[in-house]
Amino acid sequence: MPLQLAPNFAEPGKRYFRDFSPGDDFYEALIDAHRDLSDEQSEQLNARLVLLLCNHIGDLSVLREAFALARKGLDT
């Protein structure tokens, strides 16, 4: 399975009238998850999310590709 780079947000059973609406819903949920957390708690939440979602994806080749793309352009 190749890494999905095109917008791919959706909620089963929900009809969207604009292409960007599912992405807006995702962003709102992400911000809500971080609401009222300290910087340290927010970093812990991000780390837990990464591990949970990587486990859900499961395909190591896809994860390696995602890691490489995420690192690209970062100052090291």
mmJSON file of the N, C-alpha and C atoms, coordinates in Angstrom:
{"data_MODEL":{"atom_site":{
"group_PDB":["ATOM","ATOM","ATOM","ATOM","ATOM","ATOM","ATOM","ATOM","ATOM","ATOM","ATOM","ATOM","ATOM","ATOM","ATOM","ATOM","ATOM","ATOM","ATOM","ATOM","ATOM","ATOM","ATOM","ATOM","ATOM","ATOM","ATOM","ATOM","ATOM","ATOM","ATOM","ATOM","ATOM","ATOM","ATOM","ATOM","ATOM","ATOM","ATOM","ATOM","ATOM","ATOM","ATOM","ATOM","ATOM","ATOM","ATOM","ATOM","ATOM","ATOM","ATOM","ATOM","ATOM","ATOM","ATOM","ATOM","ATOM","ATOM","ATOM","ATOM","ATOM","ATOM","ATOM","ATOM","ATOM","ATOM","ATOM","ATOM","ATOM","ATOM","ATOM","ATOM","ATOM","ATOM","ATOM","ATOM","ATOM","ATOM","ATOM","ATOM","ATOM","ATOM","ATOM","ATOM","ATOM","ATOM","ATOM","ATOM","ATOM","ATOM","ATOM","ATOM","ATOM","ATOM","ATOM","ATOM","ATOM","ATOM","ATOM","ATOM","ATOM","ATOM","ATOM","ATOM","ATOM","ATOM","ATOM","ATOM","ATOM","ATOM","ATOM","ATOM","ATOM","ATOM","ATOM","ATOM","ATOM","ATOM","ATOM","ATOM","ATOM","ATOM","ATOM","ATOM","ATOM","ATOM","ATOM","ATOM","ATOM","ATOM","ATOM","ATOM","ATOM","ATOM","ATOM","ATOM","ATOM","ATOM","ATOM","ATOM","ATOM","ATOM","ATOM","ATOM","ATOM","ATOM","ATOM","ATOM","ATOM","ATOM","ATOM","ATOM","ATOM","ATOM","ATOM","ATOM","ATOM","ATOM","ATOM","ATOM","ATOM","ATOM","ATOM","ATOM","ATOM","ATOM","ATOM","ATOM","ATOM","ATOM","ATOM","ATOM","ATOM","ATOM","ATOM","ATOM","ATOM","ATOM","ATOM","ATOM","ATOM","ATOM","ATOM","ATOM","ATOM","ATOM","ATOM","ATOM","ATOM","ATOM","ATOM","ATOM","ATOM","ATOM","ATOM","ATOM","ATOM","ATOM","ATOM","ATOM","ATOM","ATOM","ATOM","ATOM","ATOM","ATOM","ATOM","ATOM","ATOM","ATOM","ATOM","ATOM","ATOM","ATOM","ATOM","ATOM","ATOM","ATOM","ATOM","ATOM","ATOM","ATOM","ATOM","ATOM","ATOM","ATOM","ATOM","ATOM"],
"id":[1,2,3,4,5,6,7,8,9,10,11,12,13,14,15,16,17,18,19,20,21,22,23,24,25,26,27,28,29,30,31,32,33,34,35,36,37,38,39,40,41,42,43,44,45,46,47,48,49,50,51,52,53,54,55,56,57,58,59,60,61,62,63,64,65,66,67,68,69,70,71,72,73,74,75,76,77,78,79,80,81,82,83,84,85,86,87,88,89,90,91,92,93,94,95,96,97,98,99,100,101,102,103,104,105,106,107,108,109,110,111,112,113,114,115,116,117,118,119,120,121,122,123,124,125,126,127,128,129,130,131,132,133,134,135,136,137,138,139,140,141,142,143,144,145,146,147,148,149,150,151,152,153,154,155,156,157,158,159,160,161,162,163,164,165,166,167,168,169,170,171,172,173,174,175,176,177,178,179,180,181,182,183,184,185,186,187,188,189,190,191,192,193,194,195,196,197,198,199,200,201,202,203,204,205,206,207,208,209,210,211,212,213,214,215,216,217,218,219,220,221,222,223,224,225,226,227,228],
"type_symbol":["N","C","C","N","C","C","N","C","C","N","C","C","N","C","C","N","C","C","N","C","C","N","C","C","N","C","C","N","C","C","N","C","C","N","C","C","N","C","C","N","C","C","N","C","C","N","C","C","N","C","C","N","C","C","N","C","C","N","C","C","N","C","C","N","C","C","N","C","C","N","C","C","N","C","C","N","C","C","N","C","C","N","C","C","N","C","C","N","C","C","N","C","C","N","C","C","N","C","C","N","C","C","N","C","C","N","C","C","N","C","C","N","C","C","N","C","C","N","C","C","N","C","C","N","C","C","N","C","C","N","C","C","N","C","C","N","C","C","N","C","C","N","C","C","N","C","C","N","C","C","N","C","C","N","C","C","N","C","C","N","C","C","N","C","C","N","C","C","N","C","C","N","C","C","N","C","C","N","C","C","N","C","C","N","C","C","N","C","C","N","C","C","N","C","C","N","C","C","N","C","C","N","C","C","N","C","C","N","C","C","N","C","C","N","C","C","N","C","C","N","C","C","N","C","C","N","C","C"],
"label_atom_id":["N","CA","C","N","CA","C","N","CA","C","N","CA","C","N","CA","C","N","CA","C","N","CA","C","N","CA","C","N","CA","C","N","CA","C","N","CA","C","N","CA","C","N","CA","C","N","CA","C","N","CA","C","N","CA","C","N","CA","C","N","CA","C","N","CA","C","N","CA","C","N","CA","C","N","CA","C","N","CA","C","N","CA","C","N","CA","C","N","CA","C","N","CA","C","N","CA","C","N","CA","C","N","CA","C","N","CA","C","N","CA","C","N","CA","C","N","CA","C","N","CA","C","N","CA","C","N","CA","C","N","CA","C","N","CA","C","N","CA","C","N","CA","C","N","CA","C","N","CA","C","N","CA","C","N","CA","C","N","CA","C","N","CA","C","N","CA","C","N","CA","C","N","CA","C","N","CA","C","N","CA","C","N","CA","C","N","CA","C","N","CA","C","N","CA","C","N","CA","C","N","CA","C","N","CA","C","N","CA","C","N","CA","C","N","CA","C","N","CA","C","N","CA","C","N","CA","C","N","CA","C","N","CA","C","N","CA","C","N","CA","C","N","CA","C","N","CA","C","N","CA","C","N","CA","C","N","CA","C","N","CA","C","N","CA","C"],
"label_alt_id":[null,null,null,null,null,null,null,null,null,null,null,null,null,null,null,null,null,null,null,null,null,null,null,null,null,null,null,null,null,null,null,null,null,null,null,null,null,null,null,null,null,null,null,null,null,null,null,null,null,null,null,null,null,null,null,null,null,null,null,null,null,null,null,null,null,null,null,null,null,null,null,null,null,null,null,null,null,null,null,null,null,null,null,null,null,null,null,null,null,null,null,null,null,null,null,null,null,null,null,null,null,null,null,null,null,null,null,null,null,null,null,null,null,null,null,null,null,null,null,null,null,null,null,null,null,null,null,null,null,null,null,null,null,null,null,null,null,null,null,null,null,null,null,null,null,null,null,null,null,null,null,null,null,null,null,null,null,null,null,null,null,null,null,null,null,null,null,null,null,null,null,null,null,null,null,null,null,null,null,null,null,null,null,null,null,null,null,null,null,null,null,null,null,null,null,null,null,null,null,null,null,null,null,null,null,null,null,null,null,null,null,null,null,null,null,null,null,null,null,null,null,null,null,null,null,null,null,null],
"label_comp_id":["MET","MET","MET","PRO","PRO","PRO","LEU","LEU","LEU","GLN","GLN","GLN","LEU","LEU","LEU","ALA","ALA","ALA","PRO","PRO","PRO","ASN","ASN","ASN","PHE","PHE","PHE","ALA","ALA","ALA","GLU","GLU","GLU","PRO","PRO","PRO","GLY","GLY","GLY","LYS","LYS","LYS","ARG","ARG","ARG","TYR","TYR","TYR","PHE","PHE","PHE","ARG","ARG","ARG","ASP","ASP","ASP","PHE","PHE","PHE","SER","SER","SER","PRO","PRO","PRO","GLY","GLY","GLY","ASP","ASP","ASP","ASP","ASP","ASP","PHE","PHE","PHE","TYR","TYR","TYR","GLU","GLU","GLU","ALA","ALA","ALA","LEU","LEU","LEU","ILE","ILE","ILE","ASP","ASP","ASP","ALA","ALA","ALA","HIS","HIS","HIS","ARG","ARG","ARG","ASP","ASP","ASP","LEU","LEU","LEU","SER","SER","SER","ASP","ASP","ASP","GLU","GLU","GLU","GLN","GLN","GLN","SER","SER","SER","GLU","GLU","GLU","GLN","GLN","GLN","LEU","LEU","LEU","ASN","ASN","ASN","ALA","ALA","ALA","ARG","ARG","ARG","LEU","LEU","LEU","VAL","VAL","VAL","LEU","LEU","LEU","LEU","LEU","LEU","LEU","LEU","LEU","CYS","CYS","CYS","ASN","ASN","ASN","HIS","HIS","HIS","ILE","ILE","ILE","GLY","GLY","GLY","ASP","ASP","ASP","LEU","LEU","LEU","SER","SER","SER","VAL","VAL","VAL","LEU","LEU","LEU","ARG","ARG","ARG","GLU","GLU","GLU","ALA","ALA","ALA","PHE","PHE","PHE","ALA","ALA","ALA","LEU","LEU","LEU","ALA","ALA","ALA","ARG","ARG","ARG","LYS","LYS","LYS","GLY","GLY","GLY","LEU","LEU","LEU","ASP","ASP","ASP","THR","THR","THR"],
"label_asym_id":["A","A","A","A","A","A","A","A","A","A","A","A","A","A","A","A","A","A","A","A","A","A","A","A","A","A","A","A","A","A","A","A","A","A","A","A","A","A","A","A","A","A","A","A","A","A","A","A","A","A","A","A","A","A","A","A","A","A","A","A","A","A","A","A","A","A","A","A","A","A","A","A","A","A","A","A","A","A","A","A","A","A","A","A","A","A","A","A","A","A","A","A","A","A","A","A","A","A","A","A","A","A","A","A","A","A","A","A","A","A","A","A","A","A","A","A","A","A","A","A","A","A","A","A","A","A","A","A","A","A","A","A","A","A","A","A","A","A","A","A","A","A","A","A","A","A","A","A","A","A","A","A","A","A","A","A","A","A","A","A","A","A","A","A","A","A","A","A","A","A","A","A","A","A","A","A","A","A","A","A","A","A","A","A","A","A","A","A","A","A","A","A","A","A","A","A","A","A","A","A","A","A","A","A","A","A","A","A","A","A","A","A","A","A","A","A","A","A","A","A","A","A","A","A","A","A","A","A"],
"label_entity_id":["1","1","1","1","1","1","1","1","1","1","1","1","1","1","1","1","1","1","1","1","1","1","1","1","1","1","1","1","1","1","1","1","1","1","1","1","1","1","1","1","1","1","1","1","1","1","1","1","1","1","1","1","1","1","1","1","1","1","1","1","1","1","1","1","1","1","1","1","1","1","1","1","1","1","1","1","1","1","1","1","1","1","1","1","1","1","1","1","1","1","1","1","1","1","1","1","1","1","1","1","1","1","1","1","1","1","1","1","1","1","1","1","1","1","1","1","1","1","1","1","1","1","1","1","1","1","1","1","1","1","1","1","1","1","1","1","1","1","1","1","1","1","1","1","1","1","1","1","1","1","1","1","1","1","1","1","1","1","1","1","1","1","1","1","1","1","1","1","1","1","1","1","1","1","1","1","1","1","1","1","1","1","1","1","1","1","1","1","1","1","1","1","1","1","1","1","1","1","1","1","1","1","1","1","1","1","1","1","1","1","1","1","1","1","1","1","1","1","1","1","1","1","1","1","1","1","1","1"],
"label_seq_id":[1,1,1,2,2,2,3,3,3,4,4,4,5,5,5,6,6,6,7,7,7,8,8,8,9,9,9,10,10,10,11,11,11,12,12,12,13,13,13,14,14,14,15,15,15,16,16,16,17,17,17,18,18,18,19,19,19,20,20,20,21,21,21,22,22,22,23,23,23,24,24,24,25,25,25,26,26,26,27,27,27,28,28,28,29,29,29,30,30,30,31,31,31,32,32,32,33,33,33,34,34,34,35,35,35,36,36,36,37,37,37,38,38,38,39,39,39,40,40,40,41,41,41,42,42,42,43,43,43,44,44,44,45,45,45,46,46,46,47,47,47,48,48,48,49,49,49,50,50,50,51,51,51,52,52,52,53,53,53,54,54,54,55,55,55,56,56,56,57,57,57,58,58,58,59,59,59,60,60,60,61,61,61,62,62,62,63,63,63,64,64,64,65,65,65,66,66,66,67,67,67,68,68,68,69,69,69,70,70,70,71,71,71,72,72,72,73,73,73,74,74,74,75,75,75,76,76,76],
"pdbx_PDB_ins_code":[null,null,null,null,null,null,null,null,null,null,null,null,null,null,null,null,null,null,null,null,null,null,null,null,null,null,null,null,null,null,null,null,null,null,null,null,null,null,null,null,null,null,null,null,null,null,null,null,null,null,null,null,null,null,null,null,null,null,null,null,null,null,null,null,null,null,null,null,null,null,null,null,null,null,null,null,null,null,null,null,null,null,null,null,null,null,null,null,null,null,null,null,null,null,null,null,null,null,null,null,null,null,null,null,null,null,null,null,null,null,null,null,null,null,null,null,null,null,null,null,null,null,null,null,null,null,null,null,null,null,null,null,null,null,null,null,null,null,null,null,null,null,null,null,null,null,null,null,null,null,null,null,null,null,null,null,null,null,null,null,null,null,null,null,null,null,null,null,null,null,null,null,null,null,null,null,null,null,null,null,null,null,null,null,null,null,null,null,null,null,null,null,null,null,null,null,null,null,null,null,null,null,null,null,null,null,null,null,null,null,null,null,null,null,null,null,null,null,null,null,null,null,null,null,null,null,null,null],
"Cartn_x":[0.856,0.0,0.904,0.778,1.594,1.068,1.952,1.586,0.587,-0.526,-1.58,-1.197,-0.953,-0.56,-1.674,-2.675,-3.818,-4.722,-5.453,-6.389,-7.302,-7.416,-8.114,-8.995,-9.497,-10.319,-11.779,-12.457,-13.893,-14.446,-15.734,-16.426,-17.546,-17.491,-18.499,-19.926,-20.73,-22.126,-22.385,-21.337,-21.524,-21.332,-22.26,-22.17,-21.487,-20.539,-19.822,-20.185,-20.385,-20.76,-19.582,-18.469,-17.252,-16.091,-15.163,-14.034,-13.172,-13.08,-12.206,-12.869,-14.165,-14.878,-14.349,-14.061,-13.535,-12.192,-11.346,-10.069,-10.279,-11.268,-11.602,-12.078,-12.893,-13.378,-12.218,-11.257,-10.078,-9.299,-9.033,-8.243,-8.932,-10.238,-10.987,-10.865,-10.965,-10.841,-9.435,-8.417,-7.038,-6.815,-7.293,-7.163,-7.918,-9.12,-9.897,-9.167,-8.47,-7.734,-6.613,-6.059,-4.961,-5.432,-6.713,-7.24,-6.985,-6.53,-6.296,-5.148,-4.307,-3.143,-1.923,-1.005,0.268,1.083,2.18,3.048,3.551,3.916,4.41,3.314,2.109,1.0,0.68,0.77,0.514,1.548,2.81,3.853,3.607,3.156,2.837,1.676,0.662,-0.477,-0.017,0.839,1.345,2.112,2.964,3.736,2.807,1.8,0.846,0.067,-0.341,-1.06,-0.211,1.059,1.96,2.022,2.227,2.337,1.026,-0.089,-1.386,-1.676,-1.432,-1.732,-0.75,0.517,1.481,1.077,0.641,0.18,-1.032,-1.923,-3.116,-2.727,-1.772,-1.314,-0.626,0.341,0.966,1.966,1.847,2.713,4.032,5.112,6.393,6.947,6.709,7.21,6.5,5.22,4.471,4.975,5.203,5.684,7.078,7.964,9.303,9.219,8.338,8.166,7.649,6.695,6.148,7.215,8.025,9.098,10.074,10.443,11.389,10.804,9.531,8.891,8.755,8.45,8.286,9.606,10.725,12.041,12.576,12.091,12.602,12.43,13.519,13.472,13.665,13.762,13.984,15.462,15.727,17.11,17.623,18.701,19.269,20.699],
"Cartn_y":[-1.171,0.0,1.236,2.11,3.329,4.348,5.24,6.307,7.24,7.507,8.382,9.833,10.615,12.011,12.997,12.55,13.416,13.51,14.613,14.714,13.485,12.915,11.637,11.6,12.735,12.785,12.58,11.804,11.578,10.988,11.055,10.43,9.589,8.267,7.401,7.866,7.923,8.295,9.791,10.61,12.06,12.594,13.432,14.046,15.394,15.63,16.903,17.652,18.944,19.763,20.54,20.568,21.215,20.248,20.236,19.309,19.514,20.746,21.028,20.757,20.528,20.356,19.206,18.024,16.95,17.326,18.038,18.491,19.494,20.37,21.318,20.586,19.549,18.753,18.076,17.542,16.915,17.938,19.109,20.128,20.565,20.742,21.128,20.059,18.788,17.698,17.658,17.901,17.915,19.057,20.242,21.39,21.128,20.566,20.25,19.255,18.293,17.302,17.962,19.056,19.76,20.862,21.18,22.286,22.064,23.104,23.134,22.237,21.769,20.98,21.879,21.529,22.237,21.841,22.549,22.194,20.764,20.389,19.023,17.987,18.236,17.313,17.234,18.362,18.392,17.549,17.643,16.812,15.331,15.006,13.612,13.109,13.957,13.586,13.301,14.18,13.971,12.662,12.365,11.119,9.907,9.967,8.849,8.682,9.814,9.745,9.107,9.494,8.916,7.406,6.951,5.502,4.773,5.335,4.701,4.62,5.713,5.725,4.877,4.847,3.962,2.504,2.159,0.791,0.478,1.441,1.24,1.027,1.806,1.653,0.31,0.043,-1.273,-1.609,-1.05,-1.377,-0.621,-1.356,-0.715,0.05,-0.401,0.345,1.698,1.745,3.0,3.909,3.353,4.149,4.706,3.899,4.385,5.543,5.417,6.49,7.758,7.602,8.749,9.398,8.604,9.151,9.969,9.426,10.118,11.439,11.428,12.657,13.677,13.218,14.122,14.798,14.077,14.632,15.57,15.39,16.149,17.658,18.366,19.812,20.315,19.418,19.856,20.169,21.164,21.465,20.393,19.742,18.699,19.013],
"Cartn_z":[0.0,0.0,0.0,-0.978,-0.997,0.01,0.404,1.331,0.65,1.296,0.782,1.071,0.036,0.216,-0.121,-0.849,-1.169,0.061,0.218,1.343,1.396,2.576,2.697,3.947,4.374,5.578,5.222,6.027,5.846,7.132,7.263,8.381,7.777,7.985,7.372,7.679,6.647,6.805,6.787,6.802,6.801,5.387,4.947,3.627,3.754,2.881,2.856,1.584,1.706,0.56,-0.009,0.704,0.225,0.423,-0.518,-0.45,0.783,1.275,2.405,3.755,3.799,5.068,5.925,5.361,6.218,6.851,6.112,6.667,7.786,7.623,8.683,9.933,9.749,10.886,11.601,10.823,11.418,12.236,11.649,12.333,13.622,13.582,14.777,15.862,15.485,16.46,17.057,16.227,16.711,17.698,17.362,18.263,19.562,19.466,20.667,21.565,20.96,21.749,22.555,22.045,22.714,23.661,23.602,24.398,25.893,26.557,28.011,28.468,27.54,27.924,28.025,28.923,28.985,27.751,27.512,26.387,26.528,27.743,27.985,27.719,28.188,27.94,26.452,25.762,24.329,23.578,23.981,23.376,23.653,24.865,25.191,24.343,24.161,23.321,21.897,21.351,19.99,19.879,20.86,20.832,20.882,21.727,21.815,20.518,19.921,18.649,17.569,17.497,16.494,16.667,17.881,18.119,17.819,18.24,17.972,16.475,15.763,14.33,13.541,13.959,13.297,13.483,14.674,14.912,14.039,13.884,13.06,11.592,11.096,9.715,9.556,10.417,10.48,9.384,8.208,7.08,7.244,7.546,7.827,6.647,5.426,4.268,4.153,4.433,4.413,5.527,6.705,7.826,7.556,6.978,6.644,5.646,4.653,3.678,4.363,5.265,5.999,6.874,7.549,8.386,7.541,6.386,5.51,5.006,4.605,4.136,5.249,6.452,7.595,7.963,7.789,8.12,7.045,5.826,4.688,4.942,4.775,4.926,6.345,7.324,8.695,8.9,9.691,10.044,10.997,10.625,11.506,11.839],
"occupancy":[1.0,1.0,1.0,1.0,1.0,1.0,1.0,1.0,1.0,1.0,1.0,1.0,1.0,1.0,1.0,1.0,1.0,1.0,1.0,1.0,1.0,1.0,1.0,1.0,1.0,1.0,1.0,1.0,1.0,1.0,1.0,1.0,1.0,1.0,1.0,1.0,1.0,1.0,1.0,1.0,1.0,1.0,1.0,1.0,1.0,1.0,1.0,1.0,1.0,1.0,1.0,1.0,1.0,1.0,1.0,1.0,1.0,1.0,1.0,1.0,1.0,1.0,1.0,1.0,1.0,1.0,1.0,1.0,1.0,1.0,1.0,1.0,1.0,1.0,1.0,1.0,1.0,1.0,1.0,1.0,1.0,1.0,1.0,1.0,1.0,1.0,1.0,1.0,1.0,1.0,1.0,1.0,1.0,1.0,1.0,1.0,1.0,1.0,1.0,1.0,1.0,1.0,1.0,1.0,1.0,1.0,1.0,1.0,1.0,1.0,1.0,1.0,1.0,1.0,1.0,1.0,1.0,1.0,1.0,1.0,1.0,1.0,1.0,1.0,1.0,1.0,1.0,1.0,1.0,1.0,1.0,1.0,1.0,1.0,1.0,1.0,1.0,1.0,1.0,1.0,1.0,1.0,1.0,1.0,1.0,1.0,1.0,1.0,1.0,1.0,1.0,1.0,1.0,1.0,1.0,1.0,1.0,1.0,1.0,1.0,1.0,1.0,1.0,1.0,1.0,1.0,1.0,1.0,1.0,1.0,1.0,1.0,1.0,1.0,1.0,1.0,1.0,1.0,1.0,1.0,1.0,1.0,1.0,1.0,1.0,1.0,1.0,1.0,1.0,1.0,1.0,1.0,1.0,1.0,1.0,1.0,1.0,1.0,1.0,1.0,1.0,1.0,1.0,1.0,1.0,1.0,1.0,1.0,1.0,1.0,1.0,1.0,1.0,1.0,1.0,1.0,1.0,1.0,1.0,1.0,1.0,1.0,1.0,1.0,1.0,1.0,1.0,1.0],
"B_iso_or_equiv":[0.0,0.0,0.0,0.0,0.0,0.0,0.0,0.0,0.0,0.0,0.0,0.0,0.0,0.0,0.0,0.0,0.0,0.0,0.0,0.0,0.0,0.0,0.0,0.0,0.0,0.0,0.0,0.0,0.0,0.0,0.0,0.0,0.0,0.0,0.0,0.0,0.0,0.0,0.0,0.0,0.0,0.0,0.0,0.0,0.0,0.0,0.0,0.0,0.0,0.0,0.0,0.0,0.0,0.0,0.0,0.0,0.0,0.0,0.0,0.0,0.0,0.0,0.0,0.0,0.0,0.0,0.0,0.0,0.0,0.0,0.0,0.0,0.0,0.0,0.0,0.0,0.0,0.0,0.0,0.0,0.0,0.0,0.0,0.0,0.0,0.0,0.0,0.0,0.0,0.0,0.0,0.0,0.0,0.0,0.0,0.0,0.0,0.0,0.0,0.0,0.0,0.0,0.0,0.0,0.0,0.0,0.0,0.0,0.0,0.0,0.0,0.0,0.0,0.0,0.0,0.0,0.0,0.0,0.0,0.0,0.0,0.0,0.0,0.0,0.0,0.0,0.0,0.0,0.0,0.0,0.0,0.0,0.0,0.0,0.0,0.0,0.0,0.0,0.0,0.0,0.0,0.0,0.0,0.0,0.0,0.0,0.0,0.0,0.0,0.0,0.0,0.0,0.0,0.0,0.0,0.0,0.0,0.0,0.0,0.0,0.0,0.0,0.0,0.0,0.0,0.0,0.0,0.0,0.0,0.0,0.0,0.0,0.0,0.0,0.0,0.0,0.0,0.0,0.0,0.0,0.0,0.0,0.0,0.0,0.0,0.0,0.0,0.0,0.0,0.0,0.0,0.0,0.0,0.0,0.0,0.0,0.0,0.0,0.0,0.0,0.0,0.0,0.0,0.0,0.0,0.0,0.0,0.0,0.0,0.0,0.0,0.0,0.0,0.0,0.0,0.0,0.0,0.0,0.0,0.0,0.0,0.0,0.0,0.0,0.0,0.0,0.0,0.0],
"pdbx_formal_charge":[null,null,null,null,null,null,null,null,null,null,null,null,null,null,null,null,null,null,null,null,null,null,null,null,null,null,null,null,null,null,null,null,null,null,null,null,null,null,null,null,null,null,null,null,null,null,null,null,null,null,null,null,null,null,null,null,null,null,null,null,null,null,null,null,null,null,null,null,null,null,null,null,null,null,null,null,null,null,null,null,null,null,null,null,null,null,null,null,null,null,null,null,null,null,null,null,null,null,null,null,null,null,null,null,null,null,null,null,null,null,null,null,null,null,null,null,null,null,null,null,null,null,null,null,null,null,null,null,null,null,null,null,null,null,null,null,null,null,null,null,null,null,null,null,null,null,null,null,null,null,null,null,null,null,null,null,null,null,null,null,null,null,null,null,null,null,null,null,null,null,null,null,null,null,null,null,null,null,null,null,null,null,null,null,null,null,null,null,null,null,null,null,null,null,null,null,null,null,null,null,null,null,null,null,null,null,null,null,null,null,null,null,null,null,null,null,null,null,null,null,null,null,null,null,null,null,null,null],
"auth_seq_id":[1,1,1,2,2,2,3,3,3,4,4,4,5,5,5,6,6,6,7,7,7,8,8,8,9,9,9,10,10,10,11,11,11,12,12,12,13,13,13,14,14,14,15,15,15,16,16,16,17,17,17,18,18,18,19,19,19,20,20,20,21,21,21,22,22,22,23,23,23,24,24,24,25,25,25,26,26,26,27,27,27,28,28,28,29,29,29,30,30,30,31,31,31,32,32,32,33,33,33,34,34,34,35,35,35,36,36,36,37,37,37,38,38,38,39,39,39,40,40,40,41,41,41,42,42,42,43,43,43,44,44,44,45,45,45,46,46,46,47,47,47,48,48,48,49,49,49,50,50,50,51,51,51,52,52,52,53,53,53,54,54,54,55,55,55,56,56,56,57,57,57,58,58,58,59,59,59,60,60,60,61,61,61,62,62,62,63,63,63,64,64,64,65,65,65,66,66,66,67,67,67,68,68,68,69,69,69,70,70,70,71,71,71,72,72,72,73,73,73,74,74,74,75,75,75,76,76,76],
"auth_comp_id":["MET","MET","MET","PRO","PRO","PRO","LEU","LEU","LEU","GLN","GLN","GLN","LEU","LEU","LEU","ALA","ALA","ALA","PRO","PRO","PRO","ASN","ASN","ASN","PHE","PHE","PHE","ALA","ALA","ALA","GLU","GLU","GLU","PRO","PRO","PRO","GLY","GLY","GLY","LYS","LYS","LYS","ARG","ARG","ARG","TYR","TYR","TYR","PHE","PHE","PHE","ARG","ARG","ARG","ASP","ASP","ASP","PHE","PHE","PHE","SER","SER","SER","PRO","PRO","PRO","GLY","GLY","GLY","ASP","ASP","ASP","ASP","ASP","ASP","PHE","PHE","PHE","TYR","TYR","TYR","GLU","GLU","GLU","ALA","ALA","ALA","LEU","LEU","LEU","ILE","ILE","ILE","ASP","ASP","ASP","ALA","ALA","ALA","HIS","HIS","HIS","ARG","ARG","ARG","ASP","ASP","ASP","LEU","LEU","LEU","SER","SER","SER","ASP","ASP","ASP","GLU","GLU","GLU","GLN","GLN","GLN","SER","SER","SER","GLU","GLU","GLU","GLN","GLN","GLN","LEU","LEU","LEU","ASN","ASN","ASN","ALA","ALA","ALA","ARG","ARG","ARG","LEU","LEU","LEU","VAL","VAL","VAL","LEU","LEU","LEU","LEU","LEU","LEU","LEU","LEU","LEU","CYS","CYS","CYS","ASN","ASN","ASN","HIS","HIS","HIS","ILE","ILE","ILE","GLY","GLY","GLY","ASP","ASP","ASP","LEU","LEU","LEU","SER","SER","SER","VAL","VAL","VAL","LEU","LEU","LEU","ARG","ARG","ARG","GLU","GLU","GLU","ALA","ALA","ALA","PHE","PHE","PHE","ALA","ALA","ALA","LEU","LEU","LEU","ALA","ALA","ALA","ARG","ARG","ARG","LYS","LYS","LYS","GLY","GLY","GLY","LEU","LEU","LEU","ASP","ASP","ASP","THR","THR","THR"],
"auth_asym_id":["A","A","A","A","A","A","A","A","A","A","A","A","A","A","A","A","A","A","A","A","A","A","A","A","A","A","A","A","A","A","A","A","A","A","A","A","A","A","A","A","A","A","A","A","A","A","A","A","A","A","A","A","A","A","A","A","A","A","A","A","A","A","A","A","A","A","A","A","A","A","A","A","A","A","A","A","A","A","A","A","A","A","A","A","A","A","A","A","A","A","A","A","A","A","A","A","A","A","A","A","A","A","A","A","A","A","A","A","A","A","A","A","A","A","A","A","A","A","A","A","A","A","A","A","A","A","A","A","A","A","A","A","A","A","A","A","A","A","A","A","A","A","A","A","A","A","A","A","A","A","A","A","A","A","A","A","A","A","A","A","A","A","A","A","A","A","A","A","A","A","A","A","A","A","A","A","A","A","A","A","A","A","A","A","A","A","A","A","A","A","A","A","A","A","A","A","A","A","A","A","A","A","A","A","A","A","A","A","A","A","A","A","A","A","A","A","A","A","A","A","A","A","A","A","A","A","A","A"],
"auth_atom_id":["N","CA","C","N","CA","C","N","CA","C","N","CA","C","N","CA","C","N","CA","C","N","CA","C","N","CA","C","N","CA","C","N","CA","C","N","CA","C","N","CA","C","N","CA","C","N","CA","C","N","CA","C","N","CA","C","N","CA","C","N","CA","C","N","CA","C","N","CA","C","N","CA","C","N","CA","C","N","CA","C","N","CA","C","N","CA","C","N","CA","C","N","CA","C","N","CA","C","N","CA","C","N","CA","C","N","CA","C","N","CA","C","N","CA","C","N","CA","C","N","CA","C","N","CA","C","N","CA","C","N","CA","C","N","CA","C","N","CA","C","N","CA","C","N","CA","C","N","CA","C","N","CA","C","N","CA","C","N","CA","C","N","CA","C","N","CA","C","N","CA","C","N","CA","C","N","CA","C","N","CA","C","N","CA","C","N","CA","C","N","CA","C","N","CA","C","N","CA","C","N","CA","C","N","CA","C","N","CA","C","N","CA","C","N","CA","C","N","CA","C","N","CA","C","N","CA","C","N","CA","C","N","CA","C","N","CA","C","N","CA","C","N","CA","C","N","CA","C","N","CA","C","N","CA","C","N","CA","C","N","CA","C","N","CA","C"],
"pdbx_PDB_model_num":[1,1,1,1,1,1,1,1,1,1,1,1,1,1,1,1,1,1,1,1,1,1,1,1,1,1,1,1,1,1,1,1,1,1,1,1,1,1,1,1,1,1,1,1,1,1,1,1,1,1,1,1,1,1,1,1,1,1,1,1,1,1,1,1,1,1,1,1,1,1,1,1,1,1,1,1,1,1,1,1,1,1,1,1,1,1,1,1,1,1,1,1,1,1,1,1,1,1,1,1,1,1,1,1,1,1,1,1,1,1,1,1,1,1,1,1,1,1,1,1,1,1,1,1,1,1,1,1,1,1,1,1,1,1,1,1,1,1,1,1,1,1,1,1,1,1,1,1,1,1,1,1,1,1,1,1,1,1,1,1,1,1,1,1,1,1,1,1,1,1,1,1,1,1,1,1,1,1,1,1,1,1,1,1,1,1,1,1,1,1,1,1,1,1,1,1,1,1,1,1,1,1,1,1,1,1,1,1,1,1,1,1,1,1,1,1,1,1,1,1,1,1,1,1,1,1,1,1]
}}}
